[in-house]
Amino acid sequence: MSVRRGRAFKNRSGRVRAGLVGPVLYARSRALTAALATLIGTALVAAWAAHWLQEQPRFDHTARIVVVTLAPLFAASTIGAGLYTWSDELDRTAVRRWWPLRTAQPAVLTAFAAVLLALAVPGHPEAYGAPAMVRNLLGTTGLALAAAALLGARLSWLPVLVYTGAAFLSAPSQPSYPSHSPQESGSAATVAAWLVEPGPSALAWVVAAALYAGGAALHSGRGARRAERL
């Protein structure tokens, strides 16, 4: 094997291209394959659960609030946990700038999960369909990114779980959707419980987008907090 300009090349019998060494090592250090598999599995379970709920005669499409809150929870936790790396010391001593990768990795995984989860809840977009699913994924992922920067990637799921549980338990038992009341759409309750709002709620979208932007900016600038070594 020879080395040329910092890149490794195999001998003539080798099949691996040198340009793939860096991306492959990065993907392995972040367990991206496992993250992608988990996101696919989450989407499949969400699709099954959404279909099963709609098949029950005692439920209508608003019962999918369970799916559009829990599926983003699992997806965001997966994306946050994928920010952990075993080579943290090596990464921090590298001469390359890491913020582009810190921005790209969660963005690509979030976009991938958004497409899968949107397809899991077809129909009824006015309440708990694809728009609500994508919005909730953005907001919860933003929480996970911020938590990874402040608490560490291994604990990034904790704030997402706490907020999701609180918002789900505080949701009205018999909601009336969609709501276009200016007073309700601009209330503090909508801001606090954006996760359980119907898809067309503009204020809930603003909150979710702000959470993702803030979390992504925080993680891009600081990276995941270093894990304490025992």
Salt bridges, closest charged atoms under 4 A:
GLU55 OE2 - HIS51 NE2 3.88
ASP88 OD2 - ARG92 NE 3.06
ASP88 OD2 - ARG226 NE 3.13
GLU89 OE2 - ARG226 NH2 3.70
GLU89 OE2 - ARG229 NH2 3.46
ASP91 OD2 - ARG30 NH2 2.98
GLU126 OE2 - HIS61 NE2 3.59
GLU126 OE2 - HIS124 ND1 3.58
